[in-house]
Amino acid sequence: MAASKNKYRVTNKKMYNILLAEVDVLMKKGSANVTTEESAEILAIALALQAYDLKHYPITAPTTLEGIIELKMYEKRLNEKFQFD
């Protein structure tokens, strides 16, 4: 099955906020009350919002030793904190 092109494309913050409000309305119905079409609509909007976020607000990898260790601890779900002096 070929992947279809998303019908949503977020190009500015105003459009982002409009789509965010639209998906919020759909999600407030609850997963048991949305139709298959509405569920597909939520996914399409979410993917467009995610693409905008990744383009405009990239999350860079940590560069300090402390940051790298904290990231690895988070990924491995470790709770112990190290003290760096």
C-alpha positions as CSV (number, residue, x, y, z in Angstrom):
1,M,0.0,0.0,0.0
2,A,1.5,3.4,-1.0
3,A,1.7,6.1,1.5
4,S,-0.7,9.0,0.7
5,K,0.4,12.6,0.9
6,N,-0.9,14.5,3.9
7,K,-3.5,17.0,3.0
8,Y,-2.4,19.3,5.8
9,R,0.7,21.5,5.6
10,V,1.5,24.0,8.4
11,T,3.3,27.0,7.1
12,N,2.9,29.5,9.9
13,K,2.0,29.9,13.6
14,K,-1.6,31.0,12.9
15,M,-2.3,27.9,10.8
16,Y,-0.6,25.8,13.5
17,N,-2.9,27.2,16.2
18,I,-6.1,26.7,14.0
19,L,-5.2,23.0,13.4
20,L,-4.3,22.5,17.0
21,A,-7.7,23.8,18.0
22,E,-9.4,21.5,15.4
23,V,-7.6,18.4,16.6
24,D,-8.4,19.4,20.2
25,V,-12.1,19.5,19.4
26,L,-11.9,16.0,17.8
27,M,-9.9,14.5,20.7
28,K,-12.3,15.8,23.3
29,K,-15.0,13.5,21.9
30,G,-13.0,10.6,23.3
31,S,-11.5,7.6,21.5
32,A,-14.7,5.6,21.8
33,N,-16.8,8.4,20.1
34,V,-14.7,9.3,17.1
35,T,-15.4,7.8,13.7
36,T,-12.7,6.1,11.6
37,E,-12.6,9.2,9.3
38,E,-12.2,11.5,12.4
39,S,-9.4,9.3,13.7
40,A,-7.6,9.5,10.3
41,E,-8.1,13.3,10.4
42,I,-6.6,13.5,13.9
43,L,-3.6,11.5,12.7
44,A,-3.2,13.7,9.5
45,I,-3.3,16.9,11.6
46,A,-1.0,15.5,14.2
47,L,1.6,14.6,11.6
48,A,1.4,18.1,10.0
49,L,1.8,19.7,13.4
50,Q,4.8,17.4,14.2
51,A,6.5,18.3,11.0
52,Y,6.1,22.0,11.8
53,D,7.5,21.5,15.3
54,L,10.5,19.5,14.1
55,K,11.3,22.1,11.5
56,H,10.9,25.2,13.7
57,Y,11.8,23.9,17.1
58,P,14.5,21.2,16.6
59,I,15.8,19.5,19.7
60,T,19.6,19.1,19.6
61,A,21.5,16.3,21.2
62,P,23.3,17.2,24.4
63,T,27.0,18.2,24.1
64,T,28.2,18.2,27.7
65,L,29.1,15.0,29.6
66,E,26.4,15.8,32.2
67,G,23.8,16.2,29.5
68,I,24.8,13.0,27.8
69,I,24.7,11.0,31.0
70,E,21.3,12.5,31.9
71,L,19.9,11.6,28.5
72,K,21.2,8.0,28.8
73,M,19.7,7.7,32.3
74,Y,16.4,9.0,31.0
75,E,16.4,6.5,28.1
76,K,17.2,3.6,30.5
77,R,14.7,4.9,33.1
78,L,17.3,5.2,35.8
79,N,16.4,7.2,38.9
80,E,19.7,7.8,40.7
81,K,21.0,11.3,40.4
82,F,24.7,12.0,40.0
83,Q,26.2,15.1,41.6
84,F,28.6,17.0,39.4
85,D,30.9,19.5,41.3
